[in-house]
Structures are given as structure tokens and as C-alpha cells.
Amino acid sequence: MKTLDRQSKLPLYQQLYEILSGDLARGVWRPGDMIPTETELTQRYGISRITVRQVLDMLVKDGLIYRQRGRGSFVAHPPIQQPVARIISFTEDMRQRGFAPGTQVLVAELLSASVEIAGRLSVEPGEELAHIQRLRQADGEPLAVEDSYLVHRHCPGILTHDYAAQPLRETLARDYGLRLARASQTIRAIQAPLALADVLSMRRRAALLFIERVTFSAQNVPVEFLMIYYRGDRYALYSELQG
């Protein structure tokens, strides 16, 4: 085990960062493994908990580890890249990559369309919408929160299904004949508000990749307005361009 050189001009936190990041690079711990706790690192290296916490914060910021509230710190998987040229469900995407997808339904409710969302879905303000908020996970790690707003008259009873067990996109196609054919979206970076940071096991105001998407049926009817909040340290979008 490497030790800290207290005679070095390099600060102790920087030395510990280099030790731990080096161990991560060499594969001492595999993705998904829990690393030593703050208490264990404090005792092992004879430094303060504040210094250890500073180093763990640096590792989180660099995307090398992630935290789960009440459990500890874990080795991060390599960032997941998603193409932006086709519509693909989170469940399908994760399965193709060899991850076990998980979904937790946070909200399932009927509500009246606000002026903004009504405009996105080309309906009148006050139109009845089905709102489904889901936490998306890969191998148990929280990756994204999705807020789906669906025009309820196109899919009556949509909230009676269990979306922790079956994908929403499959339900729309199978039970309502709504095949999602195309989408328009905007992408930008935002800072995580407290509520989302807690759900995604992130630091408050950490970077989120925020997508707003309107999805259309094969008949070119707006069906869903979707807001997705991806963890910026775990997700990347890519596209191929031609000159």
C-alpha cells in the first residue's frame, strides 16, 4: 500500500487523489465495486475526514466514482454514449450495452396541460395529460430522471400499467397503436437542483444533460413531451457528421 509523504511539497489531498485515481486506473476495483469508506481511508492514511471527503469529491467530479446516499462510493462505469440520430428507449439502449436496466416510477398522475406544455403538444391549455416521472438505472446505478407528458385522449388508461416492469414505448405501440416515428429535441447543460441531485445521488448543482423532446406518431401527431435529466458525469450524446 502506498503511503503519504508528509515531507513532500505536494499537498496531502493531491497525494491521496493520485493514489486512489491510480488504483482505479489499474483496475484494483472494478466498475460497480464499492471503494473503502471515508472512515477506512481516514484510518488507513492517517488524515482528516475533511481531506478524504475533498478527494472523493474530486473523484466524483472527474467521473471516476459515484456516491449512493446511505451506501457509500462506487467505481463508475465508463460514460454511456447515446446516438442522437434515432429514437431508442432507455431499456433497449441499456440491454444492448449489457447493463441490467431498472426503472422506478416516482410520479403517475393526470393533470391539466400548462400553456407551455400545451404549445409543445399542439393542444389547448387545460387538456388532460398523463404525467409519468421515472428514475432510470443501469446495474442499480441511477443515471437519469424522465418526465413524460402524454395526451391522455390518445392513450386513455395509460397510467394503469406498471412501468417499472414494462417500457412505456412498448405499451403505446401494443395497446394504443401509437408507434413513435420521429422526434424533435433540444439539448443543453444545466445545474442539478436539490431534488434531482438527491434522486440521482449527485452533488447539488452538479452538471446535468437536459433534453426536451416532442415525439410524433406515424400520423405526425404529437404524442409525448419528454424532459430527460441525464447525469453529466455518466452520459454523453454523439452523432456522426459529414462534410
C-alpha positions as CSV (number, residue, x, y, z in Angstrom):
1,M,0.0,0.0,0.0
2,K,1.3,3.4,-0.9
3,T,1.7,5.9,1.9
4,L,1.6,9.7,2.0
5,D,4.9,11.6,2.1
6,R,4.4,14.3,4.7
7,Q,7.7,15.9,3.8
8,S,6.6,16.4,0.2
9,K,5.6,19.8,-1.1
10,L,2.6,18.1,-2.8
11,P,-0.5,18.6,-0.6
12,L,-1.8,15.5,1.2
13,Y,-5.1,15.7,-0.7
14,Q,-3.3,15.7,-4.0
15,Q,-1.2,12.8,-3.0
16,L,-4.2,10.8,-1.9
17,Y,-6.1,11.7,-5.1
18,E,-3.2,10.4,-7.2
19,I,-3.0,7.1,-5.2
20,L,-6.8,6.4,-5.5
21,S,-7.1,7.5,-9.1
22,G,-4.0,5.3,-9.9
23,D,-5.7,2.4,-8.2
24,L,-8.8,3.0,-10.3
25,A,-6.8,3.2,-13.5
26,R,-5.0,-0.1,-12.7
27,G,-8.3,-1.9,-12.0
28,V,-7.8,-2.5,-8.3
29,W,-11.6,-2.1,-8.1
30,R,-13.9,-3.0,-11.0
31,P,-16.8,-0.8,-12.1
32,G,-19.7,-1.1,-9.6
33,D,-17.3,-2.1,-6.8
34,M,-17.6,-0.2,-3.5
35,I,-14.3,1.6,-2.6
36,P,-13.1,2.0,1.0
37,T,-15.3,4.2,3.1
38,E,-14.3,7.7,4.4
39,T,-13.6,6.2,7.8
40,E,-11.4,3.4,6.4
41,L,-9.4,5.9,4.3
42,T,-9.1,8.2,7.2
43,Q,-7.6,5.5,9.3
44,R,-5.5,3.9,6.6
45,Y,-3.7,7.2,5.6
46,G,-3.9,9.0,9.0
47,I,-5.5,12.1,7.6
48,S,-8.7,14.1,8.4
49,R,-12.1,13.1,7.2
50,I,-12.4,16.6,5.6
51,T,-9.3,15.8,3.4
52,V,-10.7,12.4,2.4
53,R,-14.1,13.9,1.6
54,Q,-12.3,16.5,-0.6
55,V,-10.5,13.8,-2.5
56,L,-13.7,11.8,-3.0
57,D,-15.4,14.9,-4.3
58,M,-12.6,15.3,-6.8
59,L,-13.0,11.7,-8.0
60,V,-16.8,12.2,-8.3
61,K,-16.3,15.4,-10.3
62,D,-13.9,13.6,-12.7
63,G,-16.5,10.8,-13.2
64,L,-14.3,8.1,-11.7
65,I,-16.6,7.2,-8.8
66,Y,-20.2,7.9,-7.8
67,R,-22.0,8.1,-4.5
68,Q,-25.2,6.4,-3.3
69,R,-26.7,8.0,-0.3
70,G,-26.5,5.8,2.8
71,R,-24.4,3.2,1.0
72,G,-21.0,4.6,0.0
73,S,-18.9,5.3,-3.0
74,F,-18.6,3.1,-6.0
75,V,-16.4,2.8,-9.1
76,A,-18.1,4.4,-12.1
77,H,-18.7,2.7,-15.4
78,P,-17.2,4.3,-18.5
79,P,-19.6,7.1,-19.7
80,I,-22.5,5.8,-21.7
81,Q,-22.8,7.3,-25.2
82,Q,-26.2,7.5,-26.9
83,P,-26.7,8.3,-30.6
84,V,-28.9,11.3,-31.4
85,A,-29.9,10.2,-34.8
86,R,-32.6,7.7,-33.8
87,I,-35.3,7.2,-31.2
88,I,-34.3,4.4,-28.8
89,S,-35.8,3.6,-25.4
90,F,-33.7,3.6,-22.3
91,T,-34.5,-0.1,-21.6
92,E,-33.5,-1.1,-25.1
93,D,-30.4,1.0,-25.0
94,M,-29.2,-0.5,-21.7
95,R,-29.9,-4.0,-22.8
96,Q,-27.9,-3.6,-26.0
97,R,-24.9,-2.4,-23.9
98,G,-25.1,-5.4,-21.5
99,F,-26.5,-3.4,-18.5
100,A,-29.4,-4.5,-16.4
101,P,-32.0,-1.7,-16.9
102,G,-34.1,-0.6,-13.9
103,T,-37.0,1.8,-13.6
104,Q,-38.6,3.3,-10.5
105,V,-41.9,5.2,-11.0
106,L,-41.7,8.3,-9.0
107,V,-45.0,10.0,-10.2
108,A,-48.0,8.8,-12.1
109,E,-50.8,11.3,-12.3
110,L,-53.4,13.1,-14.5
111,L,-53.1,16.9,-14.8
112,S,-54.1,19.8,-16.9
113,A,-51.7,21.0,-19.6
114,S,-49.9,24.2,-18.8
115,V,-49.6,26.8,-21.5
116,E,-46.0,25.9,-22.3
117,I,-46.6,22.1,-22.5
118,A,-49.9,22.6,-24.4
119,G,-47.9,24.5,-27.0
120,R,-45.3,21.7,-27.3
121,L,-48.1,19.1,-27.8
122,S,-50.3,21.3,-30.1
123,V,-53.3,21.0,-27.7
124,E,-55.3,23.6,-25.8
125,P,-54.2,24.7,-22.4
126,G,-56.0,22.6,-19.8
127,E,-56.1,19.5,-22.0
128,E,-55.9,16.4,-19.8
129,L,-52.4,14.9,-19.8
130,A,-50.9,11.8,-18.2
131,H,-47.6,12.6,-16.4
132,I,-45.2,9.8,-15.6
133,Q,-41.9,10.5,-13.9
134,R,-39.4,7.7,-13.8
135,L,-35.9,7.1,-12.3
136,R,-33.8,5.2,-14.8
137,Q,-31.0,2.9,-13.6
138,A,-28.3,0.7,-15.1
139,D,-27.0,-2.1,-12.9
140,G,-28.6,-0.4,-10.0
141,E,-26.8,2.9,-10.6
142,P,-29.1,6.0,-11.1
143,L,-28.5,7.6,-14.5
144,A,-31.5,9.7,-15.4
145,V,-34.9,11.1,-14.5
146,E,-37.5,11.2,-17.2
147,D,-40.7,13.3,-17.1
148,S,-43.2,12.1,-19.8
149,Y,-46.3,14.2,-20.6
150,L,-48.8,12.3,-22.8
151,V,-52.0,13.5,-24.4
152,H,-54.4,11.3,-22.4
153,R,-57.2,11.1,-25.0
154,H,-54.7,9.4,-27.3
155,C,-53.9,6.7,-24.7
156,P,-56.8,6.5,-22.1
157,G,-55.9,4.4,-19.1
158,I,-52.2,4.7,-19.8
159,L,-51.5,5.1,-16.0
160,T,-52.9,1.7,-15.1
161,H,-49.8,-0.1,-16.4
162,D,-46.6,-0.9,-14.4
163,Y,-43.8,1.0,-15.9
164,A,-41.3,-0.4,-13.5
165,A,-41.8,-3.7,-15.4
166,Q,-42.7,-2.8,-19.0
167,P,-41.4,0.0,-21.2
168,L,-43.8,2.9,-21.9
169,R,-42.9,2.9,-25.6
170,E,-43.9,-0.7,-26.0
171,T,-47.2,-0.1,-24.2
172,L,-48.0,2.8,-26.5
173,A,-47.4,0.7,-29.6
174,R,-49.0,-2.5,-28.4
175,D,-52.1,-1.2,-26.5
176,Y,-52.8,2.0,-28.3
177,G,-51.3,1.6,-31.8
178,L,-49.1,4.6,-31.2
179,R,-45.7,4.0,-32.9
180,L,-43.3,6.8,-32.1
181,A,-42.0,7.6,-35.6
182,R,-39.9,10.8,-35.2
183,A,-38.9,13.4,-32.6
184,S,-37.6,16.9,-32.3
185,Q,-35.4,17.9,-29.4
186,T,-33.2,20.4,-27.8
187,I,-30.2,19.6,-25.6
188,R,-28.5,21.8,-23.1
189,A,-26.4,21.7,-19.9
190,I,-28.0,22.7,-16.6
191,Q,-27.1,22.5,-12.9
192,A,-28.9,19.9,-10.8
193,P,-31.5,21.3,-8.5
194,L,-31.5,19.8,-5.0
195,A,-34.4,17.4,-5.5
196,L,-32.9,15.9,-8.7
197,A,-29.4,15.7,-7.2
198,D,-30.8,13.6,-4.3
199,V,-32.6,11.2,-6.5
200,L,-29.6,10.8,-8.8
201,S,-27.1,10.6,-6.0
202,M,-25.2,13.7,-7.2
203,R,-23.9,16.8,-5.6
204,R,-26.2,19.7,-5.7
205,R,-25.6,22.0,-8.8
206,A,-23.6,19.2,-10.5
207,A,-23.9,19.1,-14.2
208,L,-26.9,17.6,-15.9
209,L,-27.5,17.0,-19.6
210,F,-31.1,18.2,-20.1
211,I,-33.2,17.1,-23.1
212,E,-36.6,18.4,-24.1
213,R,-38.2,16.2,-26.8
214,V,-41.5,16.2,-28.6
215,T,-42.3,12.8,-30.1
216,F,-44.7,12.3,-33.0
217,S,-46.7,9.3,-34.1
218,A,-46.6,7.8,-37.6
219,Q,-49.6,10.1,-38.4
220,N,-47.4,13.1,-37.4
221,V,-49.5,13.8,-34.3
222,P,-47.6,15.0,-31.2
223,V,-48.0,12.2,-28.6
224,E,-45.4,12.9,-25.9
225,F,-43.5,15.8,-24.5
226,L,-40.5,14.3,-22.7
227,M,-38.0,16.0,-20.4
228,I,-34.9,13.9,-19.6
229,Y,-32.2,14.8,-16.9
230,Y,-29.1,12.8,-17.5
231,R,-26.2,12.7,-15.1
232,G,-23.5,14.7,-16.8
233,D,-20.7,12.5,-15.4
234,R,-22.2,9.3,-16.8
235,Y,-23.8,10.1,-20.1
236,A,-22.7,11.5,-23.4
237,L,-24.5,12.1,-26.7
238,Y,-22.8,11.6,-30.0
239,S,-23.6,12.0,-33.7
240,E,-21.7,11.5,-36.9
241,L,-21.4,14.4,-39.3
242,Q,-20.5,14.5,-43.0
243,G,-18.7,17.3,-44.7
